[in-house]
């Protein structure tokens, strides 16, 4: 069946004050209606899972970039500290 024809058979509602989806599917029999609703529900769950996985992967990249930048900053500060400590030691020796 074509996607447009499938879409005409499905109805999704969200009861007030909930995050629950009620998925109804019009089929030629109760068994076909149940199977259609179940298929749409499973597809939706898969889609949401894939979306969540993608979001998490993007956040991991951002956080890793931040860690890399902070590590580089720390390295620069440590180098400056070594130079400053050496300069201070040299000033005391003179």
N, CA, C and O atoms as CSV, one atom per row, in Angstrom:
chain,resi,resn,atom,element,x,y,z
A,1,UNK,N,N,0.847,-1.171,0.000
A,1,UNK,CA,C,0.000,0.000,0.000
A,1,UNK,C,C,0.900,1.243,0.000
A,1,UNK,O,O,1.936,1.261,0.664
A,2,UNK,N,N,0.508,2.260,-0.730
A,2,UNK,CA,C,1.257,3.512,-0.840
A,2,UNK,C,C,1.241,4.275,0.483
A,2,UNK,O,O,0.275,4.179,1.239
A,3,UNK,N,N,2.305,5.035,0.769
A,3,UNK,CA,C,2.349,5.805,2.018
A,3,UNK,C,C,1.153,6.740,2.213
A,3,UNK,O,O,0.641,6.874,3.325
A,4,UNK,N,N,0.714,7.378,1.145
A,4,UNK,CA,C,-0.429,8.300,1.265
A,4,UNK,C,C,-1.685,7.528,1.668
A,4,UNK,O,O,-2.459,7.993,2.504
A,5,UNK,N,N,-1.885,6.371,1.084
A,5,UNK,CA,C,-3.052,5.555,1.419
A,5,UNK,C,C,-2.967,5.065,2.863
A,5,UNK,O,O,-3.974,5.018,3.569
A,6,UNK,N,N,-1.757,4.700,3.298
A,6,UNK,CA,C,-1.571,4.281,4.691
A,6,UNK,C,C,-1.869,5.440,5.641
A,6,UNK,O,O,-2.522,5.262,6.669
A,7,UNK,N,N,-1.385,6.619,5.285
A,7,UNK,CA,C,-1.581,7.788,6.145
A,7,UNK,C,C,-3.063,8.125,6.304
A,7,UNK,O,O,-3.486,8.608,7.354
A,8,UNK,N,N,-3.828,7.873,5.282
A,8,UNK,CA,C,-5.272,8.152,5.372
A,8,UNK,C,C,-5.970,7.226,6.364
A,8,UNK,O,O,-7.045,7.547,6.872
A,9,UNK,N,N,-5.366,6.095,6.632
A,9,UNK,CA,C,-5.985,5.112,7.516
A,9,UNK,C,C,-5.604,5.302,8.985
A,9,UNK,O,O,-6.216,4.701,9.868
A,10,UNK,N,N,-4.609,6.127,9.244
A,10,UNK,CA,C,-4.115,6.268,10.612
A,10,UNK,C,C,-4.561,7.601,11.225
A,10,UNK,O,O,-4.625,8.628,10.550
A,11,UNK,N,N,-4.862,7.547,12.515
A,11,UNK,CA,C,-5.210,8.735,13.286
A,11,UNK,C,C,-4.406,8.688,14.575
A,11,UNK,O,O,-4.371,7.669,15.265
A,12,UNK,N,N,-3.763,9.798,14.889
A,12,UNK,CA,C,-2.974,9.872,16.116
A,12,UNK,C,C,-3.506,11.026,16.952
A,12,UNK,O,O,-3.648,12.148,16.466
A,13,UNK,N,N,-3.793,10.739,18.197
A,13,UNK,CA,C,-4.249,11.785,19.124
A,13,UNK,C,C,-3.422,11.698,20.396
A,13,UNK,O,O,-2.865,10.654,20.734
A,14,UNK,N,N,-3.361,12.828,21.090
A,14,UNK,CA,C,-2.666,12.893,22.373
A,14,UNK,C,C,-3.689,13.364,23.412
A,14,UNK,O,O,-4.165,14.497,23.349
A,15,UNK,N,N,-4.019,12.500,24.353
A,15,UNK,CA,C,-4.957,12.925,25.402
A,15,UNK,C,C,-4.387,14.120,26.169
A,15,UNK,O,O,-3.173,14.211,26.354
A,16,UNK,N,N,-5.246,15.030,26.615
A,16,UNK,CA,C,-4.783,16.211,27.354
A,16,UNK,C,C,-3.929,15.831,28.565
A,16,UNK,O,O,-4.196,14.852,29.261
A,17,UNK,N,N,-2.901,16.636,28.789
A,17,UNK,CA,C,-2.018,16.487,29.942
A,17,UNK,C,C,-1.292,15.148,29.994
A,17,UNK,O,O,-0.999,14.636,31.075
A,18,UNK,N,N,-1.000,14.580,28.822
A,18,UNK,CA,C,-0.239,13.326,28.769
A,18,UNK,C,C,0.823,13.441,27.684
A,18,UNK,O,O,0.824,14.381,26.888
A,19,UNK,N,N,1.708,12.488,27.669
A,19,UNK,CA,C,2.682,12.357,26.582
A,19,UNK,C,C,2.444,11.050,25.837
A,19,UNK,O,O,3.332,10.527,25.164
A,20,UNK,N,N,1.242,10.543,25.972
A,20,UNK,CA,C,0.864,9.268,25.350
A,20,UNK,C,C,0.258,9.534,23.976
A,20,UNK,O,O,-0.526,10.466,23.796
A,21,UNK,N,N,0.632,8.707,23.026
A,21,UNK,CA,C,0.022,8.777,21.702
A,21,UNK,C,C,-1.016,7.669,21.592
A,21,UNK,O,O,-0.743,6.516,21.925
A,22,UNK,N,N,-2.185,8.018,21.131
A,22,UNK,CA,C,-3.202,7.008,20.827
A,22,UNK,C,C,-3.203,6.860,19.307
A,22,UNK,O,O,-3.559,7.785,18.578
A,23,UNK,N,N,-2.806,5.704,18.857
A,23,UNK,CA,C,-2.711,5.446,17.427
A,23,UNK,C,C,-3.846,4.524,17.020
A,23,UNK,O,O,-3.978,3.410,17.529
A,24,UNK,N,N,-4.656,5.005,16.098
A,24,UNK,CA,C,-5.764,4.202,15.571
A,24,UNK,C,C,-5.522,3.983,14.086
A,24,UNK,O,O,-5.024,4.860,13.380
A,25,UNK,N,N,-5.884,2.801,13.634
A,25,UNK,CA,C,-5.704,2.457,12.233
A,25,UNK,C,C,-6.980,1.791,11.742
A,25,UNK,O,O,-7.499,0.868,12.371
A,26,UNK,N,N,-7.467,2.266,10.627
A,26,UNK,CA,C,-8.689,1.699,10.057
A,26,UNK,C,C,-8.312,0.568,9.111
A,26,UNK,O,O,-7.666,0.786,8.086
A,27,UNK,N,N,-8.719,-0.626,9.468
A,27,UNK,CA,C,-8.448,-1.778,8.622
A,27,UNK,C,C,-9.745,-2.460,8.230
A,27,UNK,O,O,-10.813,-2.153,8.761
A,28,UNK,N,N,-9.636,-3.384,7.297
A,28,UNK,CA,C,-10.834,-4.083,6.829
A,28,UNK,C,C,-11.332,-5.112,7.841
A,28,UNK,O,O,-12.427,-5.655,7.691
A,29,UNK,N,N,-10.531,-5.380,8.868
A,29,UNK,CA,C,-10.950,-6.273,9.953
A,29,UNK,C,C,-10.281,-5.780,11.236
A,29,UNK,O,O,-9.356,-4.969,11.199
A,30,UNK,N,N,-10.758,-6.276,12.346
A,30,UNK,CA,C,-10.164,-5.886,13.631
A,30,UNK,C,C,-8.683,-6.290,13.683
A,30,UNK,O,O,-7.847,-5.534,14.178
A,31,UNK,N,N,-8.370,-7.468,13.177
A,31,UNK,CA,C,-6.987,-7.944,13.193
A,31,UNK,C,C,-6.087,-7.053,12.336
A,31,UNK,O,O,-4.962,-6.742,12.727
A,32,UNK,N,N,-6.593,-6.637,11.147
A,32,UNK,CA,C,-5.799,-5.760,10.274
A,32,UNK,C,C,-5.657,-4.368,10.880
A,32,UNK,O,O,-4.612,-3.732,10.743
A,33,UNK,N,N,-6.694,-3.900,11.543
A,33,UNK,CA,C,-6.623,-2.596,12.203
A,33,UNK,C,C,-5.598,-2.645,13.337
A,33,UNK,O,O,-4.811,-1.715,13.509
A,34,UNK,N,N,-5.613,-3.714,14.093
A,34,UNK,CA,C,-4.653,-3.865,15.192
A,34,UNK,C,C,-3.232,-3.970,14.651
A,34,UNK,O,O,-2.313,-3.348,15.183
A,35,UNK,N,N,-3.055,-4.754,13.596
A,35,UNK,CA,C,-1.722,-4.918,13.004
A,35,UNK,C,C,-1.214,-3.584,12.439
A,35,UNK,O,O,-0.034,-3.263,12.578
A,36,UNK,N,N,-2.094,-2.814,11.809
A,36,UNK,CA,C,-1.704,-1.517,11.256
A,36,UNK,C,C,-1.312,-0.532,12.349
A,36,UNK,O,O,-0.300,0.160,12.228
A,37,UNK,N,N,-2.104,-0.465,13.413
A,37,UNK,CA,C,-1.791,0.427,14.531
A,37,UNK,C,C,-0.473,0.025,15.179
A,37,UNK,O,O,0.342,0.875,15.536
A,38,UNK,N,N,-0.275,-1.281,15.324
A,38,UNK,CA,C,0.960,-1.785,15.920
A,38,UNK,C,C,2.168,-1.442,15.043
A,38,UNK,O,O,3.223,-1.065,15.554
A,39,UNK,N,N,2.012,-1.571,13.742
A,39,UNK,CA,C,3.109,-1.256,12.827
A,39,UNK,C,C,3.471,0.228,12.898
A,39,UNK,O,O,4.652,0.575,12.910
A,40,UNK,N,N,2.475,1.097,12.945
A,40,UNK,CA,C,2.745,2.531,13.066
A,40,UNK,C,C,3.409,2.835,14.404
A,40,UNK,O,O,4.345,3.633,14.457
A,41,UNK,N,N,2.949,2.223,15.467
A,41,UNK,CA,C,3.539,2.450,16.792
A,41,UNK,C,C,5.000,2.014,16.808
A,41,UNK,O,O,5.858,2.741,17.310
A,42,UNK,N,N,5.286,0.847,16.269
A,42,UNK,CA,C,6.671,0.360,16.231
A,42,UNK,C,C,7.549,1.266,15.382
A,42,UNK,O,O,8.693,1.540,15.746
A,43,UNK,N,N,7.029,1.731,14.261
A,43,UNK,CA,C,7.801,2.638,13.397
A,43,UNK,C,C,8.087,3.949,14.127
A,43,UNK,O,O,9.184,4.498,14.014
A,44,UNK,N,N,7.113,4.445,14.867
A,44,UNK,CA,C,7.292,5.689,15.622
A,44,UNK,C,C,8.349,5.502,16.710
A,44,UNK,O,O,9.216,6.358,16.885
A,45,UNK,N,N,8.284,4.412,17.424
A,45,UNK,CA,C,9.259,4.139,18.480
A,45,UNK,C,C,10.665,4.034,17.885
A,45,UNK,O,O,11.624,4.555,18.454
A,46,UNK,N,N,10.781,3.368,16.756
A,46,UNK,CA,C,12.081,3.261,16.083
A,46,UNK,C,C,12.586,4.640,15.684
A,46,UNK,O,O,13.756,4.961,15.890
A,47,UNK,N,N,11.709,5.450,15.114
A,47,UNK,CA,C,12.077,6.805,14.705
A,47,UNK,C,C,12.555,7.618,15.904
A,47,UNK,O,O,13.591,8.280,15.832
A,48,UNK,N,N,11.808,7.572,17.007
A,48,UNK,CA,C,12.197,8.338,18.196
A,48,UNK,C,C,13.519,7.834,18.756
A,48,UNK,O,O,14.349,8.631,19.193
A,49,UNK,N,N,13.721,6.541,18.749
A,49,UNK,CA,C,14.988,5.982,19.230
A,49,UNK,C,C,16.155,6.429,18.367
A,49,UNK,O,O,17.206,6.810,18.881
A,50,UNK,N,N,15.966,6.380,17.052
A,50,UNK,CA,C,17.018,6.823,16.138
A,50,UNK,C,C,17.312,8.305,16.319
A,50,UNK,O,O,18.472,8.717,16.286
A,51,UNK,N,N,16.268,9.107,16.509
A,51,UNK,CA,C,16.444,10.544,16.729
A,51,UNK,C,C,17.218,10.801,18.024
A,51,UNK,O,O,18.103,11.656,18.067
A,52,UNK,N,N,16.882,10.063,19.064
A,52,UNK,CA,C,17.581,10.217,20.346
A,52,UNK,C,C,19.046,9.811,20.207
A,52,UNK,O,O,19.933,10.487,20.730
A,53,UNK,N,N,19.298,8.710,19.505
A,53,UNK,CA,C,20.673,8.263,19.285
A,53,UNK,C,C,21.480,9.320,18.535
A,53,UNK,O,O,22.635,9.577,18.875
A,54,UNK,N,N,20.881,9.927,17.527
A,54,UNK,CA,C,21.558,10.961,16.753
A,54,UNK,C,C,21.849,12.182,17.625
A,54,UNK,O,O,22.944,12.740,17.560
A,55,UNK,N,N,20.883,12.598,18.435
A,55,UNK,CA,C,21.072,13.746,19.323
A,55,UNK,C,C,22.217,13.472,20.305
A,55,UNK,O,O,23.072,14.329,20.528
A,56,UNK,N,N,22.223,12.279,20.883
A,56,UNK,CA,C,23.277,11.921,21.836
A,56,UNK,C,C,24.637,11.928,21.150
A,56,UNK,O,O,25.610,12.425,21.718
A,57,UNK,N,N,24.720,11.385,19.943
A,57,UNK,CA,C,25.990,11.380,19.209
A,57,UNK,C,C,26.471,12.808,18.947
A,57,UNK,O,O,27.663,13.090,19.064
A,58,UNK,N,N,25.553,13.709,18.593
A,58,UNK,CA,C,25.924,15.103,18.362
A,58,UNK,C,C,26.419,15.762,19.643
A,58,UNK,O,O,27.377,16.534,19.619
A,59,UNK,N,N,25.764,15.456,20.766
A,59,UNK,CA,C,26.191,16.031,22.038
A,59,UNK,C,C,27.560,15.503,22.448
A,59,UNK,O,O,28.367,16.243,23.010
A,60,UNK,N,N,27.827,14.233,22.172
A,60,UNK,CA,C,29.136,13.653,22.484
A,60,UNK,C,C,30.226,14.374,21.698
A,60,UNK,O,O,31.291,14.669,22.242
A,61,UNK,N,N,29.968,14.659,20.422
A,61,UNK,CA,C,30.948,15.388,19.604
A,61,UNK,C,C,31.190,16.783,20.185
A,61,UNK,O,O,32.338,17.212,20.299
A,62,UNK,N,N,30.124,17.490,20.551
A,62,UNK,CA,C,30.274,18.836,21.114
A,62,UNK,C,C,31.069,18.806,22.416
A,62,UNK,O,O,31.970,19.620,22.617
A,63,UNK,N,N,30.738,17.874,23.289
A,63,UNK,CA,C,31.428,17.790,24.575
A,63,UNK,C,C,32.887,17.396,24.380
A,63,UNK,O,O,33.772,17.924,25.054
A,64,UNK,N,N,33.138,16.474,23.463
A,64,UNK,CA,C,34.511,16.068,23.172
A,64,UNK,C,C,35.311,17.257,22.645
A,64,UNK,O,O,36.468,17.440,23.026
A,65,UNK,N,N,34.708,18.064,21.774
A,65,UNK,CA,C,35.375,19.269,21.278
A,65,UNK,C,C,35.690,20.225,22.423
A,65,UNK,O,O,36.768,20.818,22.460
A,66,UNK,N,N,34.747,20.377,23.363
A,66,UNK,CA,C,34.981,21.253,24.512
A,66,UNK,C,C,36.114,20.719,25.390
A,66,UNK,O,O,36.939,21.491,25.880
A,67,UNK,N,N,36.152,19.424,25.585
A,67,UNK,CA,C,37.226,18.810,26.377
A,67,UNK,C,C,38.566,19.031,25.685
A,67,UNK,O,O,39.554,19.378,26.332
A,68,UNK,N,N,38.599,18.832,24.367
A,68,UNK,CA,C,39.847,19.036,23.617
A,68,UNK,C,C,40.321,20.481,23.729
A,68,UNK,O,O,41.513,20.730,23.907
A,69,UNK,N,N,39.393,21.441,23.625
A,69,UNK,CA,C,39.759,22.856,23.732
A,69,UNK,C,C,40.258,23.169,25.136
A,69,UNK,O,O,41.242,23.892,25.292
A,70,UNK,N,N,39.600,22.640,26.154
A,70,UNK,CA,C,40.026,22.884,27.534
A,70,UNK,C,C,41.397,22.254,27.798
A,70,UNK,O,O,42.220,22.830,28.509
A,71,UNK,N,N,41.634,21.088,27.233
A,71,UNK,CA,C,42.925,20.426,27.398
A,71,UNK,C,C,44.032,21.246,26.735
A,71,UNK,O,O,45.123,21.389,27.286
A,72,UNK,N,N,43.744,21.781,25.553
A,72,UNK,CA,C,44.725,22.630,24.870
A,72,UNK,C,C,44.994,23.890,25.678
A,72,UNK,O,O,46.146,24.305,25.807
A,73,UNK,N,N,43.946,24.509,26.227
A,73,UNK,CA,C,44.113,25.699,27.076
A,73,UNK,C,C,44.966,25.369,28.298
A,73,UNK,O,O,45.846,26.142,28.677
A,74,UNK,N,N,44.707,24.244,28.895
A,74,UNK,CA,C,45.478,23.823,30.078
A,74,UNK,C,C,46.949,23.673,29.712
A,74,UNK,O,O,47.829,24.090,30.466
A,75,UNK,N,N,47.212,23.081,28.561
A,75,UNK,CA,C,48.604,22.918,28.118
A,75,UNK,C,C,49.294,24.259,27.951
A,75,UNK,O,O,50.450,24.414,28.343
A,76,UNK,N,N,48.595,25.234,27.370
A,76,UNK,CA,C,49.173,26.568,27.199
A,76,UNK,C,C,49.435,27.235,28.541
A,76,UNK,O,O,50.467,27.881,28.724
A,77,UNK,N,N,48.514,27.083,29.472
A,77,UNK,CA,C,48.689,27.674,30.799
A,77,UNK,C,C,49.859,27.011,31.527
A,77,UNK,O,O,50.642,27.686,32.195
A,78,UNK,N,N,49.971,25.716,31.398
A,78,UNK,CA,C,51.091,25.014,32.039
A,78,UNK,C,C,52.424,25.479,31.461
A,78,UNK,O,O,53.394,25.649,32.200
A,79,UNK,N,N,52.478,25.685,30.154
A,79,UNK,CA,C,53.710,26.196,29.521
A,79,UNK,C,C,54.033,27.597,30.044
A,79,UNK,O,O,55.188,27.903,30.341
A,80,UNK,N,N,53.007,28.445,30.155
A,80,UNK,CA,C,53.218,29.799,30.671
A,80,UNK,C,C,53.706,29.752,32.119
A,80,UNK,O,O,54.545,30.557,32.523
A,81,UNK,N,N,53.186,28.823,32.882
A,81,UNK,CA,C,53.592,28.669,34.273
A,81,UNK,C,C,55.057,28.245,34.363
A,81,UNK,O,O,55.801,28.743,35.209
A,82,UNK,N,N,55.456,27.348,33.511
A,82,UNK,CA,C,56.857,26.912,33.493
A,82,UNK,C,C,57.758,28.095,33.165
A,82,UNK,O,O,58.782,28.295,33.818
A,83,UNK,N,N,57.384,28.876,32.165
A,83,UNK,CA,C,58.184,30.048,31.785
A,83,UNK,C,C,58.214,31.053,32.930
A,83,UNK,O,O,59.279,31.565,33.277
A,84,UNK,N,N,57.046,31.342,33.525
A,84,UNK,CA,C,56.979,32.320,34.612
A,84,UNK,C,C,57.774,31.853,35.819
A,84,UNK,O,O,58.453,32.654,36.461
A,85,UNK,N,N,57.699,30.581,36.131
A,85,UNK,CA,C,58.443,30.035,37.262
A,85,UNK,C,C,59.941,30.133,37.007
A,85,UNK,O,O,60.718,30.480,37.896
A,86,UNK,N,N,60.326,29.824,35.784
A,86,UNK,CA,C,61.754,29.944,35.422
A,86,UNK,C,C,62.221,31.381,35.496
A,86,UNK,O,O,63.318,31.638,35.992
A,87,UNK,N,N,61.421,32.336,35.016
A,87,UNK,CA,C,61.759,33.763,35.067
A,87,UNK,C,C,61.893,34.211,36.520
A,87,UNK,O,O,62.819,34.944,36.869
A,88,UNK,N,N,60.962,33.765,37.361
A,88,UNK,CA,C,61.001,34.155,38.774
A,88,UNK,C,C,62.262,33.591,39.448
A,88,UNK,O,O,62.898,34.276,40.248
A,89,UNK,N,N,62.609,32.374,39.130
A,89,UNK,CA,C,63.806,31.750,39.699
A,89,UNK,C,C,65.047,32.485,39.255
A,89,UNK,O,O,65.965,32.727,40.039
A,90,UNK,N,N,65.060,32.844,37.954
A,90,UNK,CA,C,66.220,33.590,37.427
A,90,UNK,C,C,66.364,34.936,38.106
A,90,UNK,O,O,67.482,35.378,38.369
A,91,UNK,N,N,65.244,35.602,38.396
A,91,UNK,CA,C,65.273,36.925,39.040
A,91,UNK,C,C,65.812,36.807,40.462
A,91,UNK,O,O,66.512,37.707,40.928
A,92,UNK,N,N,65.499,35.706,41.166
A,92,UNK,CA,C,65.974,35.530,42.523
A,92,UNK,C,C,67.465,35.250,42.563
A,92,UNK,O,O,68.138,35.654,43.512
A,93,UNK,N,N,67.992,34.575,41.567
A,93,UNK,CA,C,69.403,34.191,41.520
A,93,UNK,C,C,70.252,35.427,41.265
A,93,UNK,O,O,71.379,35.496,41.756
A,94,UNK,N,N,69.765,36.386,40.532
A,94,UNK,CA,C,70.546,37.584,40.188
A,94,UNK,C,C,70.774,38.462,41.340
A,94,UNK,O,O,71.414,39.505,41.205
